[in-house]
Amino acid sequence: MKSKVISLKFVSDLEEPVGYLMVETDDKKFAIETATQWAKANLGTPFGKVELHQGILDAPDSESETFNGVQIWELPF
């Protein structure tokens, strides 16, 4: 059985998407906190907030990276 991920998007102050990330968890609050920490360290583009993008999905088969002990997938933008 595949693990679950939450798909999130980073949104600018102008309400435009500036990036996407999946976090391996089914806890929405934890996913948003992890994504916010990751974006502050790695995104390189200013963002105003993190929002749910596609909700809870099966983990992708592609390579992930580990951030603060959590598997994450940065999605192409």
DSSP file (Angstrom, degrees, kcal/mol; ACC not computed):
  #  RESIDUE AA STRUCTURE BP1 BP2  ACC     N-H-->O    O-->H-N    N-H-->O    O-->H-N    TCO  KAPPA ALPHA  PHI   PSI    X-CA   Y-CA   Z-CA
    1    1 A M              0   0    0      0, 0.0     2,-0.1     0, 0.0     0, 0.0   0.000 360.0 360.0 360.0 132.1    0.0    0.0    0.0
    2    2 A K        -     0   0    0      1,-0.1     2,-0.1    57,-0.0     0, 0.0  -0.418 360.0-113.0 -74.3 149.3    1.4    3.4   -1.0
    3    3 A S        -     0   0    0     -2,-0.1    56,-2.7     1,-0.1     2,-0.3  -0.339  34.7-109.0 -74.2 166.1    1.8    6.1    1.7
    4    4 A K  E     -A   58   0A   0     54,-0.2    21,-0.5    -2,-0.1     2,-0.3  -0.737  31.2-171.1-100.9 146.0   -0.4    9.2    1.5
    5    5 A V  E     -AB  57  24A   0     52,-2.7    52,-2.8    -2,-0.3     2,-0.5  -0.926  18.6-134.0-129.5 156.2    0.8   12.7    0.6
    6    6 A I  E     -AB  56  23A   0     17,-2.5    17,-2.0    -2,-0.3     2,-0.5  -0.964  19.8-140.1-111.9 127.8   -0.9   16.1    0.7
    7    7 A S  E     +AB  55  22A   0     48,-2.5    46,-3.1    -2,-0.5    48,-0.8  -0.739  28.1 177.3 -90.0 129.0   -0.5   18.2   -2.3
    8    8 A L  E     -AB  52  21A   0     13,-3.1    13,-2.1    -2,-0.5     2,-0.4  -0.876  17.6-150.6-130.0 158.6    0.1   21.9   -1.6
    9    9 A K  E     -AB  51  20A   0     42,-2.7    42,-2.7    -2,-0.3     2,-0.5  -0.982  14.6-133.0-130.8 148.6    0.7   25.1   -3.5
   10   10 A F  E     -AB  50  19A   0      9,-2.9     8,-3.3    -2,-0.4     9,-0.9  -0.852  26.2-160.6 -97.2 130.9    2.6   28.3   -2.6
   11   11 A V  E     -AB  49  17A   0     38,-2.8    37,-3.3    -2,-0.5    38,-1.8  -0.928   9.8-132.3-120.4 135.7    0.7   31.4   -3.5
   12   12 A S    >   -     0   0    0      4,-3.2     3,-2.0    -2,-0.4    35,-0.1  -0.209  36.0 -99.2 -74.4 172.0    2.0   34.9   -3.9
   13   13 A D  T 3  S+     0   0    0      1,-0.3    -1,-0.1     2,-0.1    34,-0.1   0.698 127.0  60.3 -64.1 -18.5    0.5   38.0   -2.3
   14   14 A L  T 3  S-     0   0    0      2,-0.2    -1,-0.3     0, 0.0    -2,-0.0   0.251 121.6-109.9 -91.9  11.6   -1.1   38.6   -5.6
   15   15 A E  S <  S+     0   0    0     -3,-2.0    -2,-0.1     1,-0.2    -4,-0.0   0.741  76.0 134.0  67.0  26.6   -2.9   35.2   -5.3
   16   16 A E        -     0   0    0      2,-0.0    -4,-3.2     1,-0.0    -1,-0.2  -0.880  61.8-110.7-105.6 139.3   -0.8   33.6   -8.1
   17   17 A P  E     +B   11   0A   0      0, 0.0    -6,-0.3     0, 0.0     3,-0.1  -0.440  34.4 174.7 -66.6 138.6    0.7   30.1   -7.6
   18   18 A V  E     -     0   0A   0     -8,-3.3     2,-0.3     1,-0.4    -7,-0.2   0.344  61.9 -11.3-124.7   1.5    4.5   30.2   -7.4
   19   19 A G  E     -B   10   0A   0     -9,-0.9    -9,-2.9    57,-0.1    -1,-0.4  -0.912  54.7-132.3 172.2 163.7    5.3   26.6   -6.6
   20   20 A Y  E     +BC   9  75A   0     55,-0.6    55,-1.8    -2,-0.3     2,-0.3  -0.976  19.6 176.1-135.9 147.2    3.9   23.1   -5.7
   21   21 A L  E     -BC   8  74A   0    -13,-2.1   -13,-3.1    -2,-0.3     2,-0.4  -0.995  18.4-148.5-149.1 146.1    5.0   20.5   -3.1
   22   22 A M  E     -BC   7  73A   0     51,-2.5    51,-2.2    -2,-0.3     2,-0.4  -0.965  14.6-162.1-114.5 138.0    3.8   17.2   -1.8
   23   23 A V  E     -BC   6  72A   0    -17,-2.0   -17,-2.5    -2,-0.4     2,-1.3  -0.975  23.9-121.6-121.9 130.8    4.4   16.2    1.8
   24   24 A E  E    S+B    5   0A   0     47,-2.6     2,-0.3    -2,-0.4   -19,-0.3  -0.581  76.2  83.2 -76.6  96.7    4.1   12.6    3.0
   25   25 A T        -     0   0    0     -2,-1.3    -2,-0.1   -21,-0.5    45,-0.0  -0.934  67.3-137.2-174.9 165.7    1.4   12.8    5.7
   26   26 A D  S    S+     0   0    0     -2,-0.3     2,-0.7    30,-0.1   -21,-0.1   0.202  78.5 100.0-116.9  12.4   -2.3   12.7    6.0
   27   27 A D     >  -     0   0    0      1,-0.2     4,-2.5   -21,-0.0     5,-0.2  -0.871  57.5-162.8-100.6 107.7   -2.3   15.6    8.6
   28   28 A K  H  > S+     0   0    0     -2,-0.7     4,-2.3     1,-0.2     5,-0.2   0.884  88.4  50.7 -60.6 -42.3   -3.2   18.8    6.8
   29   29 A K  H  > S+     0   0    0      1,-0.2     4,-2.3     2,-0.2    -1,-0.2   0.936 112.5  46.6 -62.9 -46.0   -1.8   21.1    9.6
   30   30 A F  H  > S+     0   0    0      1,-0.2     4,-2.8     2,-0.2     5,-0.2   0.901 111.1  53.1 -61.9 -41.5    1.5   19.3    9.7
   31   31 A A  H  X S+     0   0    0     -4,-2.5     4,-2.7     1,-0.2    -1,-0.2   0.917 110.2  46.5 -61.3 -44.3    1.8   19.4    5.9
   32   32 A I  H  X S+     0   0    0     -4,-2.3     4,-2.3     2,-0.2    -1,-0.2   0.906 113.3  48.9 -66.4 -41.4    1.2   23.1    5.7
   33   33 A E  H  X S+     0   0    0     -4,-2.3     4,-2.2     2,-0.2    -2,-0.2   0.926 114.1  46.0 -62.9 -44.6    3.8   23.7    8.6
   34   34 A T  H  X S+     0   0    0     -4,-2.8     4,-2.7     1,-0.2    -2,-0.2   0.925 113.1  49.3 -64.6 -45.0    6.3   21.5    6.8
   35   35 A A  H  X S+     0   0    0     -4,-2.7     4,-2.8    -5,-0.2    -1,-0.2   0.887 109.9  51.7 -62.6 -39.5    5.8   23.1    3.4
   36   36 A T  H  X S+     0   0    0     -4,-2.3     4,-2.1     2,-0.2    -1,-0.2   0.930 111.9  46.1 -63.4 -45.4    6.1   26.6    4.9
   37   37 A Q  H  X S+     0   0    0     -4,-2.2     4,-1.3     2,-0.2    -2,-0.2   0.920 114.0  48.9 -62.1 -44.2    9.4   25.7    6.6
   38   38 A W  H  X S+     0   0    0     -4,-2.7     4,-2.4     1,-0.2     5,-0.4   0.928 110.9  50.0 -61.4 -45.8   10.7   24.0    3.3
   39   39 A A  H  X>S+     0   0    0     -4,-2.8     4,-1.8     1,-0.2     5,-0.6   0.887 106.6  54.3 -63.8 -39.9    9.7   27.0    1.2
   40   40 A K  H  <5S+     0   0    0     -4,-2.1    -1,-0.2     1,-0.2    -2,-0.2   0.842 118.9  35.8 -62.1 -31.8   11.4   29.5    3.5
   41   41 A A  H  <5S+     0   0    0     -4,-1.3    -2,-0.2    -3,-0.4    -1,-0.2   0.745 136.5  12.5 -91.2 -26.1   14.6   27.5    3.1
   42   42 A N  H  <5S+     0   0    0     -4,-2.4    -3,-0.2    -5,-0.1    -2,-0.2   0.628  97.0  84.3-130.9 -18.7   14.4   26.3   -0.5
   43   43 A L  T  <5 -     0   0    0     -4,-1.8    -3,-0.1    -5,-0.4    -4,-0.1   0.905  59.3-161.5 -68.5 -42.8   11.7   28.0   -2.7
   44   44 A G      < +     0   0    0     -5,-0.6    -1,-0.1     1,-0.2    -4,-0.1   0.494  62.2  91.2  76.6   1.1   13.7   31.1   -3.7
   45   45 A T  S    S-     0   0    0     -6,-0.2    -1,-0.2   -27,-0.0    -2,-0.1  -0.995  84.8-109.6-127.8 133.3   10.5   32.9   -4.7
   46   46 A P        -     0   0    0      0, 0.0     2,-0.3     0, 0.0   -33,-0.1  -0.338  40.4-176.6 -60.5 140.7    8.5   35.1   -2.3
   47   47 A F        -     0   0    0    -35,-0.1   -35,-0.3     1,-0.1     3,-0.1  -0.983  26.6-156.2-138.8 151.9    5.2   33.6   -1.3
   48   48 A G  S    S-     0   0    0    -37,-3.3     2,-0.3    -2,-0.3   -36,-0.2   0.784  72.6 -13.4 -95.6 -33.3    2.3   34.8    0.8
   49   49 A K  E     -A   11   0A   0    -38,-1.8   -38,-2.8     2,-0.0     2,-0.4  -0.976  56.3-116.0-161.3 169.6    0.7   31.6    2.0
   50   50 A V  E     -A   10   0A   0     -2,-0.3     2,-0.3   -40,-0.2   -40,-0.2  -0.967  34.4-177.4-115.8 132.2    0.5   27.8    1.5
   51   51 A E  E     -A    9   0A   0    -42,-2.7   -42,-2.7    -2,-0.4     2,-0.2  -0.891  35.2 -96.0-126.4 156.8   -2.8   26.3    0.4
   52   52 A L  E     -A    8   0A   0     -2,-0.3   -44,-0.3   -44,-0.2   -46,-0.0  -0.501  39.4-177.9 -64.3 140.5   -4.1   22.8   -0.2
   53   53 A H  E    S-     0   0A   0    -46,-3.1   -45,-0.2     2,-0.2    -1,-0.2   0.812  72.4  -9.7-107.7 -65.9   -3.8   22.0   -3.9
   54   54 A Q  E    S-     0   0A   0    -47,-0.4     2,-0.1     1,-0.4   -46,-0.1   0.266  91.5-132.3-120.7   9.7   -5.2   18.6   -4.7
   55   55 A G  E     -A    7   0A   0    -48,-0.8   -48,-2.5     2,-0.0     2,-0.4  -0.441  61.1  -5.5  78.0-148.6   -5.8   17.2   -1.2
   56   56 A I  E    S+A    6   0A   0    -50,-0.2     2,-0.3    -2,-0.1   -50,-0.2  -0.731  72.5 163.1 -92.4 128.5   -4.7   13.8   -0.1
   57   57 A L  E     -A    5   0A   0    -52,-2.8   -52,-2.7    -2,-0.4     2,-0.2  -0.812  44.2 -85.2-133.0 169.8   -3.2   11.5   -2.8
   58   58 A D  E     -A    4   0A   0     -2,-0.3   -54,-0.2   -54,-0.2   -55,-0.1  -0.574  59.5 -94.9 -73.0 145.8   -1.1    8.3   -3.1
   59   59 A A        -     0   0    0    -56,-2.7    -1,-0.1    -2,-0.2   -55,-0.0  -0.349  44.6-112.4 -61.3 139.5    2.6    9.0   -3.0
   60   60 A P        -     0   0    0      0, 0.0    -1,-0.1     0, 0.0     4,-0.0  -0.281  12.9-126.3 -70.2 161.6    4.2    9.4   -6.4
   61   61 A D  S    S+     0   0    0      2,-0.0     3,-0.1     3,-0.0    -2,-0.1   0.565  79.2 101.8 -82.6  -9.9    6.6    6.8   -7.7
   62   62 A S  S    S-     0   0    0      1,-0.2     2,-0.0    11,-0.0     0, 0.0  -0.207  87.5 -76.8 -74.3 166.1    9.2    9.5   -8.5
   63   63 A E        -     0   0    0      1,-0.0     2,-0.2    10,-0.0    -1,-0.2  -0.314  50.0-164.1 -61.7 140.7   12.3   10.3   -6.3
   64   64 A S        -     0   0    0      9,-0.1     2,-0.3    -3,-0.1     9,-0.2  -0.701   9.7-135.9-116.3 172.2   11.6   12.3   -3.2
   65   65 A E  E     -D   72   0A   0      7,-2.5     7,-2.9    -2,-0.2     2,-0.5  -0.888  19.0-120.2-123.1 162.0   13.9   14.2   -0.8
   66   66 A T  E     +D   71   0A   0     -2,-0.3     2,-0.4     5,-0.2     5,-0.2  -0.898  27.3 179.9-105.7 128.4   13.9   14.2    2.9
   67   67 A F  E >  S-D   70   0A   0      3,-2.9     3,-1.7    -2,-0.5   -29,-0.1  -0.985  75.1 -18.9-129.1 119.4   13.3   17.5    4.7
   68   68 A N  T 3  S-     0   0    0     -2,-0.4    -1,-0.1     1,-0.3     3,-0.1   0.860 129.3 -51.6  50.3  39.8   13.2   17.5    8.6
   69   69 A G  T 3  S+     0   0    0      1,-0.2     2,-0.4     0, 0.0    -1,-0.3   0.538 117.8 110.1  81.0   7.1   12.7   13.8    8.5
   70   70 A V  E <   - D   0  67A   0     -3,-1.7    -3,-2.9   -36,-0.0     2,-0.3  -0.932  69.7-121.1-119.0 138.7    9.7   13.9    6.1
   71   71 A Q  E     + D   0  66A   0     -2,-0.4   -47,-2.6    -5,-0.2     2,-0.3  -0.614  38.9 176.0 -75.6 133.2    9.5   12.8    2.5
   72   72 A I  E     -CD  23  65A   0     -7,-2.9    -7,-2.5    -2,-0.3     2,-0.4  -0.955  22.3-153.7-136.4 156.2    8.6   15.6    0.1
   73   73 A W  E     -C   22   0A   0    -51,-2.2   -51,-2.5    -2,-0.3     2,-0.5  -0.986  10.7-148.6-130.4 119.6    8.3   16.0   -3.6
   74   74 A E  E     -C   21   0A   0     -2,-0.4   -53,-0.2   -53,-0.2     3,-0.1  -0.792  22.8-144.5 -85.3 127.7    8.8   19.4   -5.3
   75   75 A L  E     -C   20   0A   0    -55,-1.8   -55,-0.6    -2,-0.5    -2,-0.0  -0.674  22.6 -95.7 -95.7 147.6    6.5   19.4   -8.3
   76   76 A P              0   0    0      0, 0.0    -1,-0.1     0, 0.0   -57,-0.1  -0.268 360.0 360.0 -58.7 143.6    7.4   21.2  -11.6
   77   77 A F              0   0    0    -59,-0.1    -2,-0.0    -3,-0.1   -58,-0.0   0.363 360.0 360.0-119.0 360.0    6.1   24.6  -11.9
